Structure formats: structure tokens, C-alpha cells
């Protein structure tokens, strides 16, 4: 007995294996994680360095440049970029895929330790962050006081950074929570220069006193025969009022208290950032998933917990300002719907071309078995449902039936034309073609294999597609030579009879007469005519091929991803240099009014500036730079396309005075966050002044090019800067040096953190020493 005959006669073991895989596939279909795109980000490491009081130019030359040069020497580094703002340097190193995120972080940390002596001595410790596809937030919450609440945004931020953040971090699937939006609490020590002078004191003595008083010092253990007692001197501040009561100077004469020379109060640090949620000021809370986790479970955990937060904090208003969930859900749902429609249409087309009701039924049965087996192996191998894997599944719909149709037609041939018994026809028909269709399936899979190991971005994105399609093709072959032969005798002998029912014959004959035979006649005549008049067909075909390659392809253009109306777009703009944060925030409110006047807007998230170490809200931006994400309702719920709304918003932004470099662009159809824009033009050179002049010329020329909606430079040289130039002769007269004077000026104008005020069960905040605002801003 042949191999096929053996399992057709005794199919129980084979059927049990197939049914087991089908059950696993069904479970996998519902359990498989869902994502928009595969994680395709290259390993990136961001180094944030804070240099208090330094200008952007000094930061770029003395900090960013030194770090860049060192990071470029690391193995497998792909590119190094930097952004320099006042006091903050952000250097980002991007590595090849094979480097690995942990290895890259280790190498960067070692390199930074080597160059630390080459950097300014007063920079703060490096902050090294891993940047990956898990860095962007999966969900952004806007938290603000309820109307009529006694809370302000500073108190909201303290709540967000402490109990709310801790509660969110305890949720499953939540890896990290970042808080943004200014209003960082400090104990503000506003020095009065006149009173300091009257008591012959300086800011340095105030800072020294704060440091020495705000300290708990262990004194040791007091041991006795029956006990052991810890002795500790308690000096740490417990209440803000205690700060003003410390003694700054005690000799000679009566003691001088801090309240005698300064005004001490709880306030907020001078804001360099702001957050707006849904058009109103708020504190932003970003939820991040784990690198090995997925967005949808993380979002579900937070949304399920949100009602409990609202109940626990009735004075706070929680709103979703940004989320990846709706885009992922809509995209994947649309792909699943497309798969369903593709299967239905494929079955209909098979019937129209085979004109065989029972054959269509057999071919249709093979589709769910094939896909369930495919889903089983996808789930077992750790795949996910995303745009790429589902594309592979959809592409395979037509290919999956090739093997089934060949086997089915050959069984029909053995039965009808050769007159064999149905059992013999099934075995003989299957065995006759199983090696032939194996070679065809093998050839198709072999074509896909190189993509799996092609390397780089293409491998990362297309490897899931190739593997999914390969698994589906192999599953299709196995179903065609196992399940179809087992089921064929029962389907072809439907109702216990080989003869077809009258309605079957009528339907099959109708399709043959109205669809199949006309198509056959058309192609027979077309092929015959082409063979008789070869040049008449060949010449136009060649001309059309050349025309398509030379004319049509350049006209339709090329792109990495097709345009997709995701319902999400982003808006960026800058205010003019030296504009205060308050003025830029007023411009942002004007822009948000324009956005919310558009039909279909349902949420927005906006940031101004950046905060060191808070990467998910953007890094390297100054307080004059705004970034807005806008969500629209689903495309089926609005009349206009996203691009029509984008164009209208951009036109309105260009009319607002005080705004420069406005840009409006899509979100969601770019698989790499490192892609800044459609065209990224870099001009390099040693002279910043010449570079800025070239930038202006290039920008003016680009604006005349057709198709460009915005041209945005990464930096400009038009910011006003006042320079303090110490006089060496006068310094010598007073017996001081330039560094001492610079420290005094910096302490008066910018201020500096003297110590930390610790709050039980909360993050500490700084005790900030600074000159009074009336003297500082005079």
C-alpha cells in the first residue's frame, strides 16, 4: 500500500495532529499580540549632559563636540547626532542592529568615562538612556485640577510624580512612567543683596550653611550589656519653615538667620517647558511599555485602572491626550477584514473558473485549515499580528489554493476520465501530483529565504512577512496532500451519492455557459491571433514596457510606505528667538484654537521645550519650539481626508504673527522614528556664521520647489546673547579672578540648587538659592 493510501485508509492519527494544530491556531489567533509595525528601530543611546549656566554655543563646542568625537570611535556605530540648547547637550548614537542595545549602552558608558577629564569640570553627571521602539509613549494622560479645585499645577505635578506614578508602575505591562510639563516644586530662597552686604555675607556662605544644617549624621552605636542603641544627630529639614530658621552666621555679634537675608517659600522652578492636553494646560504623564512588551496590553491595563484613579483623586481631571491604541486597533482590524474579504472573493473566483460546486467546497475547506496551522506556528514561534505579518497572510490567500486546486482537479480527472473508483481516484490523483506541487511550493519558499537573512532594515521589516508566507505555503501543501484526500471521498459523495443533485448541475452548467466558456473562447482567440500576428502584439508590448519604465514610474513616484490616512497628524512651529515661554505658550493656545476649529478633531497633545532625561516627550527642544500631535475621528466618520485638514491648518498657521517655520505632517505610516522628514538635507562646515548664511540661501531656494510644504532648519544664529566681559585690571585691584565673578553672577541670575528638601514617601525637590526677582531681572 502506498504512503497516501495508508493515511487515507487510516486517517485517525493524521486528523488528530491536524485538529490539534487547528485548535492551537485558534487559540493563537486570539492570544497573539497585536502591533502596528514590527520593532524596527536600530539600537540608539542618548547622552544628556547638563552644564549649568552655559549658552547653546558653548555647550555645542565644549561638550557635544567632545562627546560626538568619542562616540564615533565605538564599534558598529552608524551615525552620531547632537542637539545643543542652553545648559543642555543631547548626543544620540545610532548603532547597527547586530550591536544590541545593552552592549551599546555599556560601550557608550565606558567611552564617557574616558573623556570626562576633557569636559568642563562643572558639568553634571552624564545621563545615559537607551532609546528603542519602546521609548515613545503608548498612552499620554493629561492631568489637571478639576474646576473649583484648590489644587494648582505645581501640586498636580507632585501628585503625578509620586503616588500616581507609583500606582501606574505597579500595573502589569507598564515598564516606565514619565512626567512632563514644568511646575517643578522647589524651596525658593530669594536672596536680598543689600541685606547680604549689610551682614557682610555672600551667596556661597548661604549655600554652605544650608548644606551643613540639612543633614542627618550617624554618631555611632551606644552599647550596653543588654541593649544596643543607634545615636544620630537630626538636622534634616522636615518643614519648609525650618529652612528660614537656620543660622547663616554667628560671629561676631548676634546670630544671623536665613530669614534675615532672604525670603524663603515653596514655589516652582523657572519654567522651561510646558504641556497642553486637549487644548488646555496640564501635566503630561507618558506610559511606556517594555522593550519585549506590546502596546495594546499596556494601554488596556492603564485604561482599566483609570476609573480607580479618578475615584481616588476627585480633585483631578484625567484625560487621554494621545494614544497608539486606536491606530493599532483600526489598522489591524482593517487588515483582518481585508483577509476575510479576500478569502470570500477567492472562493467565488475559484467557483467561477472551476464551475464545480463540490470542488469549490473542498477548496474552501482547505483555507481555514491552512490558516489555523499557520497561526499555530506563528504563535509558537513568537510572532505578532501587525501590518507586515497580516500582509503576508493576505498575499498568501491566492497562493494557498494552488496546491489544493491541482490535487482536486487531478482527483476529478482520475474519477471522471479514467473511471476509477473514488478511493482509487483519491489515492492515485494525489500521489501522482504530490511531488510536482512540492517542487512548486519549495521553489516559492526558496525565493523568500534570502529576505530572511538579507540584513539591515529590510530584513527587520520583511523577515516576518517572508516567514509568515513561507509557513502558510508549507501548511497549504500539507493540507492539500493530507486533508483534501481524506475529505474528498466524503465531499464528492455528498449525501451518500456520487451523482450530483439537480440544482448542482444547473448551477455548474450556468457558470460554465455564462462565465467559463466565454473566457476560454476569448483567450483561445486572443492567443491564436497573437501567434498569427506576432509583431502586432510584441511591438506595442515593448513600447508600453519602455514607456512605463521611463515615464510612468517617475510620475507616480516611489516611497518606503504608501500614504495612509491614519487620522493622526503633527504640527511643529517655533516662536522667534528670545521669546519667553509665556509668550510661546500664548502662541500655542492660538494654534490649538485653530486646530480644534477643524471638523473631526477629538484629542491633542502639545509640548513646549524639553526636560533633561524625559525622552518620551522629546529631547533637545528649547522653550521656543512647539510640538503638537492631533487625533481625528475615524476616516469613516469624517467627510474630509486628513491631508485636506493638514493643508488648512498649515495655511492658518502661516497667518499667525510671531510664528516661524510652521510644519504639518502625517503620522503612522513611517516605520522608523529616525526618519525626520521626506527630505533631510545636511550642510556641514567649520564656521557657524557661514553655515547659517548658507542655510538661509538653501531655505529660500527650497521654498520655490514644487511639492514642499515646509522647510525647517535644525538651528539658527539669530538669538540675542549678552556677554559678560570681566576686566583683568579691575579684577586684580579687588583681588578676585574671573571664575569667582562668574560664579557670583551665575548665582545671582540663574541660581543653583544648594541642597535637597526631602519629603517622606515622595521625590525630593531642590532648595534653590537665587537673587530676588526684582534684582535679578532689573
VENBELKA-V702639 format. One record per backbone hydrogen bond with DSSP energy under -1.0 kcal/mol. NH is the residue of the N-H (numbers start at 1). CO is the residue of the C=O. E is the energy in kcal/mol with one decimal. If there is no record, write none. Layout:
BEGIN
[[NH & CO & E] [NH & CO & E]]
END
This chain:
BEGIN
[[6 & 2 & -2.0] [7 & 3 & -1.7] [8 & 4 & -1.9] [9 & 5 & -2.1] [10 & 6 & -2.1] [15 & 11 & -3.1] [16 & 12 & -2.2] [17 & 13 & -2.1] [18 & 14 & -2.5] [19 & 15 & -2.9] [20 & 16 & -2.1] [21 & 17 & -2.5] [22 & 18 & -2.3] [23 & 19 & -2.4] [24 & 20 & -2.6] [25 & 21 & -2.7] [26 & 22 & -2.2] [27 & 23 & -2.4] [28 & 24 & -2.9] [29 & 25 & -2.2] [30 & 26 & -1.2] [31 & 27 & -1.9] [32 & 28 & -2.7] [35 & 385 & -2.8] [44 & 131 & -1.4] [45 & 93 & -2.3] [46 & 129 & -2.7] [47 & 91 & -3.2] [48 & 127 & -3.0] [49 & 89 & -2.7] [51 & 87 & -3.0] [54 & 51 & -1.9] [59 & 55 & -2.5] [60 & 56 & -2.5] [61 & 57 & -2.3] [62 & 58 & -2.9] [63 & 59 & -1.6] [64 & 59 & -2.6] [65 & 60 & -1.9] [67 & 63 & -2.3] [68 & 64 & -2.9] [69 & 65 & -2.2] [70 & 66 & -1.6] [71 & 67 & -2.6] [72 & 68 & -2.0] [73 & 70 & -1.4] [74 & 71 & -1.4] [77 & 74 & -1.4] [78 & 94 & -3.7] [79 & 94 & -1.6] [81 & 92 & -2.6] [83 & 90 & -2.5] [85 & 88 & -2.8] [87 & 54 & -1.4] [89 & 49 & -2.8] [90 & 83 & -2.7] [91 & 47 & -2.4] [92 & 81 & -3.2] [93 & 45 & -2.7] [94 & 79 & -3.1] [95 & 43 & -3.0] [96 & 76 & -2.2] [99 & 96 & -1.7] [104 & 100 & -2.1] [105 & 101 & -2.2] [106 & 102 & -2.1] [107 & 103 & -2.3] [108 & 104 & -2.4] [109 & 105 & -2.2] [110 & 106 & -2.2] [111 & 107 & -2.1] [112 & 108 & -2.3] [113 & 109 & -1.8] [114 & 110 & -1.3] [115 & 111 & -1.4] [118 & 115 & -1.5] [119 & 116 & -1.3] [123 & 120 & -1.3] [124 & 50 & -2.9] [127 & 48 & -2.1] [129 & 46 & -2.9] [131 & 44 & -3.2] [135 & 132 & -1.7] [138 & 287 & -2.6] [139 & 287 & -1.1] [140 & 322 & -3.1] [141 & 285 & -2.9] [142 & 319 & -3.2] [143 & 283 & -2.7] [144 & 317 & -1.8] [146 & 315 & -2.9] [149 & 146 & -2.4] [156 & 152 & -2.2] [157 & 153 & -2.4] [158 & 154 & -1.8] [159 & 155 & -2.1] [160 & 156 & -2.7] [161 & 157 & -2.7] [164 & 159 & -2.2] [166 & 162 & -2.5] [167 & 163 & -2.1] [168 & 164 & -2.3] [169 & 165 & -2.3] [171 & 168 & -1.4] [174 & 171 & -1.2] [175 & 288 & -2.3] [176 & 288 & -1.4] [178 & 286 & -2.0] [180 & 284 & -2.3] [186 & 267 & -2.2] [187 & 766 & -2.8] [188 & 265 & -2.8] [189 & 768 & -3.2] [190 & 263 & -2.7] [191 & 770 & -3.3] [192 & 261 & -2.6] [196 & 192 & -2.4] [197 & 193 & -2.3] [198 & 194 & -2.0] [199 & 195 & -1.6] [200 & 197 & -1.2] [201 & 196 & -3.1] [206 & 202 & -1.3] [207 & 203 & -2.4] [208 & 204 & -2.4] [209 & 205 & -2.2] [210 & 206 & -2.4] [211 & 207 & -2.3] [212 & 208 & -2.2] [213 & 209 & -2.3] [214 & 210 & -2.2] [215 & 213 & -2.4] [217 & 233 & -2.0] [219 & 231 & -3.0] [220 & 231 & -1.1] [222 & 229 & -3.7] [224 & 227 & -2.3] [229 & 222 & -2.5] [231 & 220 & -3.1] [233 & 217 & -2.9] [242 & 239 & -1.5] [243 & 240 & -1.2] [246 & 243 & -1.2] [248 & 256 & -3.6] [249 & 256 & -1.4] [256 & 249 & -3.8] [258 & 246 & -2.2] [259 & 244 & -1.8] [260 & 257 & -1.5] [261 & 258 & -1.2] [262 & 258 & -1.3] [263 & 190 & -2.3] [265 & 188 & -2.0] [267 & 186 & -2.8] [269 & 184 & -2.8] [274 & 608 & -1.7] [276 & 606 & -2.6] [277 & 280 & -2.7] [278 & 604 & -3.4] [280 & 277 & -1.1] [282 & 275 & -2.4] [283 & 143 & -2.7] [284 & 180 & -2.4] [285 & 141 & -2.5] [286 & 178 & -3.1] [287 & 139 & -2.8] [288 & 176 & -2.7] [293 & 290 & -1.3] [298 & 294 & -1.2] [299 & 295 & -2.8] [300 & 296 & -2.6] [301 & 297 & -2.1] [302 & 298 & -2.0] [303 & 299 & -2.7] [304 & 300 & -2.0] [305 & 301 & -1.3] [306 & 302 & -1.5] [309 & 305 & -1.7] [310 & 306 & -2.5] [311 & 307 & -1.9] [312 & 308 & -2.1] [313 & 309 & -2.4] [316 & 313 & -1.8] [317 & 144 & -3.4] [319 & 142 & -2.0] [321 & 140 & -2.7] [322 & 140 & -1.4] [324 & 138 & -2.2] [328 & 324 & -2.3] [329 & 325 & -2.9] [330 & 326 & -2.8] [331 & 327 & -2.5] [332 & 328 & -2.6] [333 & 329 & -2.4] [334 & 330 & -2.4] [335 & 331 & -2.0] [336 & 332 & -2.4] [337 & 333 & -2.5] [338 & 334 & -2.4] [339 & 335 & -2.2] [340 & 336 & -2.3] [341 & 337 & -2.6] [342 & 338 & -2.5] [343 & 339 & -2.3] [344 & 340 & -2.2] [345 & 341 & -2.6] [346 & 342 & -2.3] [347 & 343 & -2.3] [348 & 344 & -2.0] [349 & 345 & -2.6] [350 & 346 & -2.4] [351 & 347 & -2.1] [352 & 348 & -2.3] [353 & 349 & -1.9] [354 & 350 & -2.6] [355 & 351 & -2.8] [360 & 356 & -2.5] [361 & 357 & -1.9] [362 & 358 & -2.3] [363 & 359 & -2.6] [364 & 360 & -2.7] [365 & 361 & -2.1] [366 & 362 & -1.5] [369 & 365 & -1.2] [370 & 366 & -2.4] [371 & 367 & -2.6] [372 & 368 & -2.6] [373 & 369 & -2.2] [374 & 370 & -2.1] [375 & 371 & -3.0] [376 & 372 & -2.0] [377 & 373 & -2.0] [378 & 374 & -2.4] [379 & 375 & -2.5] [380 & 376 & -2.4] [381 & 377 & -2.1] [382 & 379 & -1.3] [383 & 378 & -3.2] [385 & 33 & -3.0] [387 & 36 & -2.4] [390 & 386 & -2.4] [391 & 387 & -1.0] [392 & 388 & -2.0] [393 & 389 & -2.0] [394 & 390 & -2.5] [395 & 391 & -2.9] [396 & 392 & -1.4] [397 & 394 & -1.6] [400 & 396 & -2.6] [402 & 399 & -1.1] [405 & 401 & -2.7] [406 & 402 & -2.1] [407 & 403 & -2.4] [408 & 404 & -2.6] [409 & 405 & -2.9] [410 & 406 & -2.0] [411 & 407 & -2.2] [412 & 408 & -2.4] [413 & 409 & -2.2] [414 & 410 & -2.3] [415 & 411 & -2.0] [416 & 412 & -3.1] [417 & 413 & -1.5] [418 & 413 & -1.7] [420 & 414 & -2.1] [425 & 421 & -3.2] [426 & 422 & -2.1] [427 & 423 & -2.1] [428 & 424 & -3.1] [429 & 425 & -2.5] [430 & 426 & -1.9] [431 & 427 & -2.6] [432 & 428 & -1.8] [434 & 430 & -1.5] [437 & 433 & -2.7] [438 & 434 & -1.4] [439 & 435 & -2.1] [440 & 436 & -1.7] [441 & 437 & -2.5] [442 & 438 & -3.0] [443 & 439 & -2.4] [444 & 440 & -1.9] [445 & 441 & -2.4] [446 & 442 & -2.6] [447 & 443 & -1.5] [448 & 444 & -1.1] [449 & 445 & -1.2] [452 & 449 & -1.4] [459 & 455 & -1.2] [460 & 456 & -1.9] [461 & 457 & -2.4] [462 & 458 & -2.9] [463 & 459 & -2.0] [466 & 462 & -2.7] [467 & 463 & -2.7] [468 & 464 & -2.4] [469 & 465 & -2.6] [470 & 466 & -2.4] [471 & 467 & -2.7] [472 & 468 & -2.3] [473 & 469 & -2.3] [474 & 470 & -2.4] [475 & 471 & -2.6] [476 & 472 & -2.4] [477 & 473 & -2.1] [478 & 474 & -2.3] [479 & 475 & -2.5] [480 & 476 & -2.3] [481 & 477 & -1.9] [484 & 479 & -2.2] [486 & 482 & -1.7] [487 & 483 & -2.6] [488 & 484 & -2.6] [491 & 487 & -2.6] [492 & 488 & -3.0] [494 & 491 & -1.3] [496 & 493 & -2.2] [505 & 501 & -2.3] [506 & 502 & -2.7] [507 & 503 & -2.4] [508 & 504 & -3.0] [509 & 505 & -2.7] [510 & 506 & -2.2] [511 & 507 & -2.2] [512 & 508 & -2.4] [513 & 509 & -2.6] [514 & 510 & -2.5] [515 & 511 & -2.4] [516 & 511 & -2.1] [517 & 512 & -3.0] [519 & 515 & -1.8] [520 & 516 & -2.5] [521 & 517 & -2.7] [522 & 518 & -2.3] [523 & 519 & -2.4] [524 & 520 & -2.5] [525 & 521 & -2.4] [526 & 522 & -2.6] [527 & 523 & -2.8] [528 & 524 & -2.3] [529 & 525 & -2.6] [530 & 526 & -2.3] [531 & 527 & -2.3] [532 & 528 & -1.7] [533 & 529 & -2.2] [537 & 533 & -1.1] [538 & 534 & -2.9] [539 & 535 & -2.1] [541 & 537 & -1.4] [542 & 538 & -2.6] [543 & 539 & -2.6] [544 & 540 & -2.7] [545 & 541 & -2.0] [546 & 542 & -2.5] [547 & 543 & -2.8] [548 & 544 & -2.3] [549 & 545 & -2.1] [550 & 546 & -2.6] [551 & 547 & -2.5] [552 & 547 & -1.6] [553 & 548 & -2.6] [555 & 551 & -1.4] [556 & 552 & -2.5] [557 & 553 & -1.6] [566 & 564 & -1.9] [569 & 630 & -2.0] [570 & 665 & -3.0] [571 & 628 & -2.8] [572 & 663 & -2.5] [573 & 626 & -1.3] [574 & 660 & -2.5] [575 & 624 & -2.3] [579 & 576 & -1.5] [584 & 580 & -2.3] [585 & 581 & -2.7] [586 & 582 & -1.7] [587 & 583 & -1.9] [588 & 584 & -2.4] [589 & 585 & -2.1] [590 & 586 & -1.7] [591 & 587 & -2.5] [592 & 588 & -2.7] [593 & 589 & -1.8] [594 & 590 & -1.7] [595 & 591 & -2.3] [596 & 592 & -2.9] [598 & 595 & -1.6] [601 & 598 & -1.2] [602 & 631 & -2.6] [603 & 631 & -1.3] [605 & 629 & -2.3] [606 & 276 & -2.7] [607 & 627 & -2.5] [608 & 274 & -2.4] [609 & 625 & -1.9] [614 & 611 & -2.2] [618 & 615 & -2.0] [625 & 622 & -2.3] [626 & 573 & -2.8] [627 & 607 & -2.1] [628 & 571 & -3.0] [629 & 605 & -3.1] [630 & 569 & -3.1] [631 & 603 & -2.8] [632 & 567 & -3.5] [633 & 600 & -2.1] [637 & 634 & -2.2] [638 & 635 & -1.0] [645 & 641 & -1.5] [646 & 642 & -2.4] [647 & 643 & -2.2] [648 & 644 & -1.7] [649 & 645 & -2.4] [650 & 646 & -2.6] [651 & 647 & -2.0] [652 & 648 & -1.9] [653 & 649 & -2.4] [654 & 650 & -2.0] [655 & 652 & -1.1] [656 & 653 & -1.3] [659 & 656 & -1.2] [660 & 574 & -3.1] [663 & 572 & -2.3] [665 & 570 & -2.2] [667 & 568 & -1.5] [675 & 672 & -1.1] [691 & 687 & -2.3] [692 & 688 & -2.5] [693 & 689 & -1.9] [694 & 690 & -2.7] [695 & 691 & -2.6] [696 & 692 & -1.8] [697 & 693 & -1.9] [698 & 694 & -2.9] [699 & 695 & -2.6] [700 & 696 & -2.2] [701 & 697 & -2.1] [702 & 698 & -2.8] [703 & 699 & -1.8] [704 & 701 & -1.1] [705 & 702 & -1.6] [731 & 727 & -2.3] [732 & 728 & -2.0] [733 & 729 & -1.7] [734 & 730 & -1.8] [736 & 731 & -2.2] [741 & 737 & -1.9] [742 & 738 & -2.8] [743 & 739 & -2.3] [744 & 740 & -2.0] [745 & 741 & -2.7] [746 & 742 & -2.8] [747 & 743 & -2.3] [748 & 744 & -2.0] [749 & 745 & -2.8] [750 & 746 & -1.5] [751 & 746 & -2.4] [752 & 769 & -1.8] [754 & 767 & -3.0] [757 & 765 & -3.3] [762 & 759 & -1.9] [765 & 757 & -1.9] [767 & 755 & -2.7] [768 & 187 & -2.0] [769 & 752 & -2.4] [770 & 189 & -2.5] [771 & 748 & -1.2] [772 & 191 & -2.0] [776 & 772 & -2.9] [777 & 773 & -2.5]]
END
